[in-house]
Amino acid sequence: MYRLRESQIEVFLVHPGGPFWAKKDLGAWSVPKGEYTAGEDAFDAARREFTEETGYEPSGEFIPLGTIRQAGGKVVSVWAVKGEYDPDQIRSNLCTIEWPPRSGRKIEIPEVDRAGWFSLEEARKKILKSQGPVIDLLVGLLSGKGS
């Protein structure tokens, strides 16, 4: 999701929850995303995951940005939508992880613990390195559309 503030583009990013990510900031944030279920349409999955991770159901004109491959090999299909949402209102779904790793102990954590709006410059520093191309795809789209 993106918005325009004083003719500057801002992007909406989420921070992963849980103890592993708790003290990480730069290079830890992400676009809201998740796994497809068998037979699920990629666009439908993207909308579902955004809602699950934030508690907000985006609407508007969704524009396909293409796909990127993350460092771990996961292929992420990405859409842009212009919108507005208060990041203090996020309500993330919960997931269960083993913590500490290999301990056999399971804990429940929010998939996302916070969200925020960031200028393009800030977002390039905050976002996972392998998701950085998403910002370039958005900028390319908006510069070709006249925002």
LINURGI-V796263 format. One record per backbone hydrogen bond with DSSP energy under -1.0 kcal/mol. CO is the residue of the C=O (numbers start at 1). NH is the residue of the N-H. If there is no record, write none. Layout:
co=[CO	CO]
nh=[NH	NH]
This chain:
co=[1	2	3	5	8	10	11	13	14	15	21	25	29	30	37	41	42	43	44	45	46	47	48	49	50	51	52	54	63	66	68	70	74	76	78	78	80	81	86	87	93	95	97	100	105	107	109	111	114	116	118	119	120	122	123	125	126	128	129	131	132	132	133	134	135	136	137	138	139	140	141	142	142]
nh=[12	83	10	8	5	3	118	116	30	113	24	28	128	14	40	45	46	47	48	49	50	51	52	53	54	55	93	91	80	78	76	73	70	68	65	66	63	2	89	90	111	109	107	103	99	97	95	17	15	13	11	123	124	126	127	27	29	131	132	134	135	136	137	138	139	140	141	142	143	144	145	146	147]
